[in-house]
Amino acid sequence: MTDMAKALLEGGPRDLPERIVPLPPPGEDIKIELRNGYEHFRRAGREADTPGGRLPVYEWWERTEMPG
């Protein structure tokens, strides 16, 4: 991963490909495509220490299915 700002994902499916992802623009949620749907994560209002430094935490809150 590059030096861009990052976020830590908590909760959701155990088989997410990454738990540390690029930080979205302020006020936006994170949406991860997985198994014909999307996993949605919202800012938790806290931070966590990771091997890559202190990162904002986004918690899983829902899954939506892709149309079709």
C-alpha positions in Angstrom: 0.0 0.0 0.0 1.2 3.5 -0.7 1.7 6.4 1.9 -1.9 7.6 1.5 -4.1 7.9 4.6 -5.6 4.6 5.7 -8.4 3.2 7.9 -8.9 0.0 9.9 -12.0 -2.2 9.2 -13.6 -4.0 12.1 -16.4 -6.6 11.9 -18.0 -8.0 8.8 -17.0 -11.1 7.0 -13.9 -12.9 8.1 -12.7 -13.3 4.6 -12.3 -9.7 3.7 -9.2 -9.4 1.5 -7.9 -6.4 3.5 -8.5 -4.9 6.9 -6.4 -1.8 6.3 -7.8 0.2 3.4 -7.5 3.7 1.9 -9.3 6.4 4.0 -12.4 7.8 2.2 -13.2 11.5 1.9 -14.6 13.1 5.1 -18.2 12.1 5.8 -18.2 9.1 3.5 -18.5 5.4 4.4 -16.3 2.6 3.1 -17.9 0.1 0.7 -16.1 -3.1 -0.1 -17.2 -5.4 -3.0 -17.3 -9.0 -1.9 -19.2 -12.1 -3.1 -21.8 -10.4 -5.3 -22.5 -7.7 -2.8 -21.0 -4.8 -0.8 -19.9 -4.7 2.8 -20.5 -1.3 4.3 -18.4 0.3 7.1 -19.0 3.5 9.1 -16.6 5.6 11.1 -16.6 4.5 14.7 -15.3 7.7 16.2 -12.2 6.1 17.6 -8.7 5.0 16.6 -6.7 1.9 17.0 -3.0 1.1 17.1 -1.8 -1.1 14.2 1.6 -2.1 12.9 1.2 0.7 10.4 0.5 3.3 13.1 -2.7 4.7 14.7 -5.6 4.6 12.3 -9.3 5.6 12.4 -11.6 2.6 12.9 -14.6 1.9 10.6 -17.1 -0.7 11.8 -19.2 -3.0 9.7 -22.9 -2.1 9.7 -24.6 -3.8 6.7 -24.3 -5.8 3.6 -26.2 -5.0 0.3 -26.6 -7.4 -2.6 -25.7 -6.4 -6.2 -28.7 -6.2 -8.5 -29.2 -9.0 -10.9 
